[in-house]
């Protein structure tokens, strides 16, 4: 799905929907890996590191006054990248 321009009045609601769907899929796939015993130590480290990196970028956007969509964008980007990567690792 094409991401909307962050200046669009619908950007925040679209991004929140994308984040919700991608988060659910990421959680489902990672949970399945944990249950099957195939979740590597690198994947566990990635789970923490990606949240810290997204939070840092989000905080930067917030402190620079870039708007709500820019604050949410790092989380959407990371989550969608996870879904893409986890789909390939089947």
VEXLO-841396 format. One record per residue (C-alpha): residue in three letters; residue number from 1; y, x, z negated. Coordinates in Angstrom, 3 decimals, padded with zeros to 6 digits. Last residue first. Layout:
N
<pt r="ALA" k="NUM" north="Y" east="X" up="Z"/>
...
REM end
This chain:
90
<pt r="UNK" k="90" north="-018.606" east="009.058" up="-006.196"/>
<pt r="UNK" k="89" north="-016.035" east="011.869" up="-006.265"/>
<pt r="UNK" k="88" north="-013.966" east="010.402" up="-003.427"/>
<pt r="UNK" k="87" north="-013.107" east="007.246" up="-005.355"/>
<pt r="UNK" k="86" north="-012.103" east="009.380" up="-008.360"/>
<pt r="UNK" k="85" north="-009.569" east="011.320" up="-006.291"/>
<pt r="UNK" k="84" north="-007.928" east="008.219" up="-004.812"/>
<pt r="UNK" k="83" north="-007.880" east="006.449" up="-008.162"/>
<pt r="UNK" k="82" north="-006.423" east="009.504" up="-009.851"/>
<pt r="UNK" k="81" north="-003.666" east="009.833" up="-007.242"/>
<pt r="UNK" k="80" north="-002.737" east="006.187" up="-007.845"/>
<pt r="UNK" k="79" north="-002.495" east="006.863" up="-011.585"/>
<pt r="UNK" k="78" north="-000.396" east="009.983" up="-011.176"/>
<pt r="UNK" k="77" north="002.095" east="008.365" up="-008.791"/>
<pt r="UNK" k="76" north="002.405" east="005.188" up="-010.842"/>
<pt r="UNK" k="75" north="002.993" east="007.159" up="-014.038"/>
<pt r="UNK" k="74" north="005.614" east="009.381" up="-012.432"/>
<pt r="UNK" k="73" north="007.364" east="006.309" up="-010.893"/>
<pt r="UNK" k="72" north="007.995" east="004.387" up="-014.136"/>
<pt r="UNK" k="71" north="011.243" east="006.172" up="-015.033"/>
<pt r="UNK" k="70" north="012.382" east="006.095" up="-011.417"/>
<pt r="UNK" k="69" north="011.784" east="002.332" up="-011.300"/>
<pt r="UNK" k="68" north="013.784" east="001.802" up="-014.485"/>
<pt r="UNK" k="67" north="016.903" east="003.605" up="-013.353"/>
<pt r="UNK" k="66" north="017.997" east="007.170" up="-012.622"/>
<pt r="UNK" k="65" north="020.004" east="007.575" up="-015.826"/>
<pt r="UNK" k="64" north="019.491" east="011.334" up="-016.107"/>
<pt r="UNK" k="63" north="017.909" east="010.933" up="-019.539"/>
<pt r="UNK" k="62" north="015.474" east="008.342" up="-018.199"/>
<pt r="UNK" k="61" north="014.479" east="010.371" up="-015.150"/>
<pt r="UNK" k="60" north="013.823" east="013.401" up="-017.369"/>
<pt r="UNK" k="59" north="011.846" east="011.249" up="-019.795"/>
<pt r="UNK" k="58" north="009.687" east="009.985" up="-016.933"/>
<pt r="UNK" k="57" north="009.054" east="013.497" up="-015.719"/>
<pt r="UNK" k="56" north="007.985" east="014.591" up="-019.197"/>
<pt r="UNK" k="55" north="005.853" east="011.480" up="-019.699"/>
<pt r="UNK" k="54" north="004.096" east="012.052" up="-016.374"/>
<pt r="UNK" k="53" north="003.299" east="015.668" up="-017.309"/>
<pt r="UNK" k="52" north="001.996" east="014.655" up="-020.751"/>
<pt r="UNK" k="51" north="-000.132" east="011.872" up="-019.274"/>
<pt r="UNK" k="50" north="-001.561" east="014.195" up="-016.631"/>
<pt r="UNK" k="49" north="-002.498" east="016.819" up="-019.219"/>
<pt r="UNK" k="48" north="-004.446" east="014.422" up="-021.409"/>
<pt r="UNK" k="47" north="-006.723" east="012.911" up="-018.763"/>
<pt r="UNK" k="46" north="-006.987" east="016.271" up="-016.975"/>
<pt r="UNK" k="45" north="-008.513" east="017.850" up="-020.090"/>
<pt r="UNK" k="44" north="-011.226" east="015.168" up="-020.142"/>
<pt r="UNK" k="43" north="-011.803" east="015.671" up="-016.410"/>
<pt r="UNK" k="42" north="-012.137" east="019.437" up="-016.886"/>
<pt r="UNK" k="41" north="-014.697" east="018.868" up="-019.650"/>
<pt r="UNK" k="40" north="-016.759" east="016.997" up="-017.062"/>
<pt r="UNK" k="39" north="-017.483" east="013.275" up="-017.099"/>
<pt r="UNK" k="38" north="-021.043" east="012.935" up="-015.763"/>
<pt r="UNK" k="37" north="-022.667" east="011.607" up="-018.937"/>
<pt r="UNK" k="36" north="-023.437" east="008.245" up="-017.332"/>
<pt r="UNK" k="35" north="-021.436" east="006.382" up="-019.985"/>
<pt r="UNK" k="34" north="-018.556" east="008.841" up="-019.665"/>
<pt r="UNK" k="33" north="-018.525" east="008.637" up="-015.857"/>
<pt r="UNK" k="32" north="-018.566" east="004.834" up="-016.060"/>
<pt r="UNK" k="31" north="-015.604" east="004.953" up="-018.433"/>
<pt r="UNK" k="30" north="-013.781" east="007.205" up="-015.982"/>
<pt r="UNK" k="29" north="-014.335" east="004.776" up="-013.129"/>
<pt r="UNK" k="28" north="-013.321" east="001.701" up="-015.121"/>
<pt r="UNK" k="27" north="-010.264" east="003.391" up="-016.634"/>
<pt r="UNK" k="26" north="-009.129" east="004.557" up="-013.197"/>
<pt r="UNK" k="25" north="-009.675" east="001.109" up="-011.712"/>
<pt r="UNK" k="24" north="-007.741" east="-000.622" up="-014.456"/>
<pt r="UNK" k="23" north="-004.948" east="001.929" up="-014.264"/>
<pt r="UNK" k="22" north="-004.655" east="001.539" up="-010.468"/>
<pt r="UNK" k="21" north="-004.313" east="-002.236" up="-010.786"/>
<pt r="UNK" k="20" north="-001.790" east="-002.091" up="-013.627"/>
<pt r="UNK" k="19" north="000.267" east="000.710" up="-012.092"/>
<pt r="UNK" k="18" north="000.493" east="-001.054" up="-008.740"/>
<pt r="UNK" k="17" north="001.632" east="-004.243" up="-010.474"/>
<pt r="UNK" k="16" north="004.230" east="-002.342" up="-012.495"/>
<pt r="UNK" k="15" north="005.440" east="-000.625" up="-009.323"/>
<pt r="UNK" k="14" north="005.855" east="-003.959" up="-007.552"/>
<pt r="UNK" k="13" north="007.784" east="-005.393" up="-010.516"/>
<pt r="UNK" k="12" north="010.029" east="-002.330" up="-010.741"/>
<pt r="UNK" k="11" north="010.739" east="-002.083" up="-007.031"/>
<pt r="UNK" k="10" north="011.600" east="-005.759" up="-006.540"/>
<pt r="UNK" k="9" north="015.380" east="-005.310" up="-006.600"/>
<pt r="UNK" k="8" north="014.903" east="-002.474" up="-004.091"/>
<pt r="UNK" k="7" north="016.610" east="000.794" up="-005.003"/>
<pt r="UNK" k="6" north="013.297" east="002.488" up="-005.783"/>
<pt r="UNK" k="5" north="012.228" east="001.994" up="-002.187"/>
<pt r="UNK" k="4" north="008.952" east="000.108" up="-002.129"/>
<pt r="UNK" k="3" north="005.616" east="001.938" up="-002.095"/>
<pt r="UNK" k="2" north="003.409" east="001.339" up="000.898"/>
<pt r="UNK" k="1" north="000.000" east="000.000" up="000.000"/>
REM end
